Amino acid sequence: YGQCTWFAWGRFYELYGYSPGFIGDGYKCVDQLLKTHPDKFERSYSPKAGAVFSSIGKNHVGIVIAVKDGAIIIQEGNLDGKTNTFKEAQKDWHTRELTLSELSNRNQGVVFANPK
């Protein structure tokens, strides 16, 4: 429990109702999602609502909730960087608003799997 991939997998399932097909390292999640669901998602460097993002320079993954007026609203888990108990993990996430530049800078680059 408590890893960013665990959070993103669960949030994706809540949004779409099916498995995203990713496991393990956050930086691999976009590639794994695109391999599992090539008919439903496409690679991009500009986000759409409902996208999954993977960090390029860090091991992290999250979900794009909305994009509006130059702002990206994301949800991500594992803010404390450790594996938590289920109870701790339920509180170890947030919703944050960033620009694409801010999101990219804090993740040393970012790629998206956008819904088609």
C-alpha positions as CSV (number, residue, x, y, z in Angstrom):
1,Y,0.0,0.0,0.0
2,G,0.9,3.6,-0.3
3,Q,3.1,3.7,-3.4
4,C,2.3,6.2,-6.1
5,T,1.5,3.4,-8.5
6,W,-0.9,1.9,-6.0
7,F,-2.7,5.2,-5.7
8,A,-2.7,5.9,-9.5
9,W,-4.0,2.4,-10.3
10,G,-6.9,2.8,-7.9
11,R,-7.7,6.3,-9.0
12,F,-7.7,5.1,-12.7
13,Y,-10.0,2.2,-11.8
14,E,-12.4,4.7,-10.1
15,L,-12.4,6.9,-13.2
16,Y,-12.6,4.2,-15.9
17,G,-13.9,1.1,-14.3
18,Y,-11.1,-1.2,-15.6
19,S,-7.4,-2.0,-14.9
20,P,-4.9,0.4,-16.5
21,G,-2.5,-2.5,-16.8
22,F,0.4,-0.9,-15.0
23,I,2.4,-2.2,-12.0
24,G,5.7,-1.5,-10.4
25,D,7.7,1.6,-11.2
26,G,5.9,4.9,-11.7
27,Y,8.1,6.0,-14.6
28,K,7.0,2.9,-16.6
29,C,3.2,3.4,-16.1
30,V,2.5,5.5,-19.2
31,D,4.3,2.9,-21.4
32,Q,2.5,0.0,-19.7
33,L,-0.9,1.7,-20.1
34,L,-0.2,2.5,-23.8
35,K,0.8,-1.2,-24.4
36,T,-2.3,-2.5,-22.6
37,H,-4.8,-0.1,-24.1
38,P,-3.5,1.3,-27.4
39,D,-7.0,1.7,-28.6
40,K,-8.0,4.0,-25.8
41,F,-4.9,6.1,-24.9
42,E,-2.1,7.9,-26.8
43,R,1.3,9.3,-25.8
44,S,1.6,13.1,-25.5
45,Y,3.6,15.8,-23.9
46,S,0.5,17.9,-23.4
47,P,-2.1,16.6,-21.0
48,K,-5.8,16.1,-21.3
49,A,-8.3,15.5,-18.4
50,G,-8.2,11.8,-17.5
51,A,-4.6,11.3,-18.5
52,V,-2.0,9.3,-16.6
53,F,1.4,11.0,-16.2
54,S,4.8,9.4,-15.6
55,S,7.9,11.2,-14.6
56,I,10.8,11.0,-16.9
57,G,13.6,11.8,-14.4
58,K,12.0,10.4,-11.2
59,N,10.1,7.3,-10.3
60,H,6.6,8.8,-10.0
61,V,3.1,8.5,-11.5
62,G,-0.2,10.4,-11.1
63,I,-3.5,11.3,-12.7
64,V,-4.6,14.5,-14.5
65,I,-8.1,15.4,-13.2
66,A,-8.6,18.6,-15.3
67,V,-6.8,21.0,-17.6
68,K,-8.1,24.6,-17.8
69,D,-6.7,28.1,-18.4
70,G,-3.1,26.9,-18.4
71,A,-3.5,25.0,-15.2
72,I,-3.2,21.2,-14.7
73,I,-5.1,19.7,-11.8
74,I,-3.4,16.4,-10.7
75,Q,-3.9,13.8,-8.0
76,E,-1.0,11.8,-6.7
77,G,-0.1,9.6,-3.8
78,N,2.9,8.5,-1.8
79,L,3.8,12.0,-0.8
80,D,6.0,10.9,2.1
81,G,8.0,8.6,-0.2
82,K,7.6,5.4,1.8
83,T,5.4,2.3,1.8
84,N,2.6,2.8,4.2
85,T,-0.1,0.8,6.0
86,F,-3.4,0.9,4.3
87,K,-4.7,3.3,6.9
88,E,-1.8,5.7,6.3
89,A,-2.0,5.3,2.5
90,Q,-5.6,6.5,2.5
91,K,-4.4,9.9,3.7
92,D,-1.1,10.1,1.8
93,W,-2.3,11.8,-1.4
94,H,-3.5,15.2,-2.6
95,T,-5.0,17.2,-5.4
96,R,-2.7,20.0,-6.7
97,E,-2.9,22.6,-9.4
98,L,0.3,23.3,-11.4
99,T,1.3,24.6,-14.8
100,L,2.8,22.2,-17.2
101,S,6.2,23.7,-16.7
102,E,5.9,23.3,-12.9
103,L,4.8,19.7,-13.2
104,S,7.6,19.0,-15.7
105,N,10.3,20.7,-13.5
106,R,9.4,18.9,-10.3
107,N,9.4,15.5,-12.1
108,Q,12.5,16.2,-14.3
109,G,10.2,15.8,-17.4
110,V,6.8,14.3,-17.8
111,V,4.9,12.2,-20.4
112,F,1.2,11.6,-20.6
113,A,-1.1,8.8,-21.7
114,N,-4.1,10.8,-22.9
115,P,-7.5,9.4,-23.5
116,K,-8.3,9.3,-27.2
